Amino acid sequence: MFIDSHAHLDMSEYEKDRAEVIERAFTRGIDHIVNIGIDVASSRKAIALARSYKKKISASIGLHPHSASEWGREAADAFRQMALEPEVVAYGEIGLDFYRNHSPKEDQLKAFVEQLDLAVELQLPVVIHDREAHRETLTALRGRLGSLKGGVIHCFSGDAKMADLVVSKMDFYISIPGTVTYAKAVTVQEVVRNLPVERLLLETDAPFLAPVPFRGKRNEPAYVFHTARMVAELKGMDLNTLGAVTSKNARNLFGLGRS
Ligand code: NI
């Protein structure tokens, strides 16, 4: 019924009960999970996980802006090699994070634009992380719109105006995380109200950003249901229709099979 378009199930938070977390998702109406790599090692783990759950979990590979300083030819070659695996459906998460600045800005910008070019070379859609870097993110994407194979801005943190631009001028999708259930999340709630549902994806970003009523706890793909319920309410749609449309969107973007 739902697709979790962004989860990090390879992380150590799931070391003790990973299989149970995944089974729980499948028994609670999650049809598919895209597991997102954040560096070379976790991208390899994402592929291995996808291989153990064929057609139920897919992998995305890339170097997160927090680790941008690790970017270079060696990483690029590793990702090139990984992209040959059938489990890999996207490139990311890549982008810019000028809020935490775990890597210097210049390193982030270099890793971001070179990975966008790599995604073009590999013909993979991109999964974008943008925190407090809206202008720079849009500039980098705009320069490559004709050649990119589409993409999604995950955990969207811009306003309704930026969302409209991303959707109408760039033909990207916008992914809505569990934070939309927080009472004070009025900006993202407005974004959801304004956008056509045909451009929305749902995600957990598990283990982070658990929706109400699990806020502050470890997140997991099964909880995408709570995000979906809030989004359906904001759109004035029934939950089944919202699930069908957002799942179709994710299948289109990532080229997932029907099974
Ligand atoms: Ni993430």
Residues whose N, C-alpha, C, O or C-beta is under 5 A from the ligand:
A	BS01	NI	D205
